[in-house]
Amino acid sequence: QVQFVESGGGLVQPGGSLRLSCQASRSILAVDGIGWVRQAPGKEREGVSCIDITYDETYYATSVEGRFTISRDNAKNTFYLQMSDLKPEDTAVYYCATGYCVPYVPPDALKPWGNGTLVTVSS
């Protein structure tokens, strides 16, 4: 089973940027889909973005479309989430996730792993 460790979270002002990383214990090509989910206190888990490994397609939640970019580095067994123009509503714990990557990134299609990394967007 592939293991994942998230990093890169922190405190940032609205409009700022952060780059999250997910380090996998083996090739990320061994899974069907990889991506990110997030959960804010008292809120439901939300799918953020994902990559379908088989078809090399990427999808984003409507709330982050145009602001976030997902990418991967197969040689490093790592994938990333570049977040720009961050908003207070982006505040959440972000988790690496695996599962099925489909349009609009429904949260039930992706299973989170690890302890997550906290992103706090506040002035």
N, C-alpha and C positions, 0 to 999 in steps of 0.2 A: 504494500500500500504506500502511496506517495504521501510524504509529510511536508507541511508548509509552515514557514515562519514569516510573519509580516513585519515590516519596519517602515520608518519614514514619517510617521505621524508627528503632530506637534501643534503648537498654538500659532495661528496666523490671523492677520487682520482681514476683514472683508475686502475682496478684490485681489488678494494675494494668491500665491501658488504653492503647491506642495507636490512632491513626487513620492508615491508609495511603491515599495518593492515587496515582492513575494518570492522567497527563496524556496525551491522545491528540493526534495531529497533525491530525486531521480529525474529522468527526462520528462518534461512536461508534454511531450508527444504521446505519452502513455495514457493520457486521459482524453475523453471525448470533448469536453469543454472546460475552459478555465475562466476565471473572472473574479469579480469583487461584489460582495454584498456589504451592507452597512446597517447598523442598528443604533438609534438614538434612545436615550432613557425614556421609558414609557411609550415607545413607539414600536410599530411592527417592523420586522426585518424587511429591508428594501433591496432589491437587486439594483446594481449600479451599472455594470458593464461586463461583457464577456467576449471571448473568442471561441468560435467553433474550430477546433483543431483540424477536423477532417476537411472542411471546406474553406478554411482561412477566412471566415466571415466574422465581422465584429458588430456588436449591438450595444446600444446605450439606452438607459432609462430616459424618458422624456425630460425629466427634471435636470439631467446633466448633459444632455445632447448639446454639442457645440462648445462645451467648457472642459470636459474631461476627454482624455485620450488613453486607450489601453494599448499596450504593446508587449512584445516578448523577445527574449534573447535565448534561443534554444541551447546555445553553447554553454550558457551560464545557468541553465535550468531555472530561469527567473522570468517573471513577468511584472509589469509595472502599471501604475495608474498615475498619469500626469494630470493634475487638477489645477485649473486656472480659473480666475474670476470667482474665487470661493465666496460663498454666501453663508450667513449664519445657519441657515437650514441644512447645510452640508455637515454640520457638527454631528459626529457619530463615531462609533467604533467600526473600523473597516476591517473586513476579514477576507483572506484568500478563500476562494470557493471553487468547487469542481461540480460537474454534472452536465446538464444539457443547456446549450446556449441557443436561445431562440429570441426572436424580436421582442423588444420591450423588457426583456430580462425579468421575467416573473420570479419572485424570490424562492418559490417552492421548487424551481428547477435546478437550483444551485445549493450545494451543501457547504456551509462555512467550516473552516478548519483553524486550528491554532487559537491563540489568545487575542488576536486582533491588534490593531494599532489605532490609538485615539487621535482623531482630528478635531480640533476645537477652533472655530472661526468666530472671532469676537474682537470688537474694538476696545 
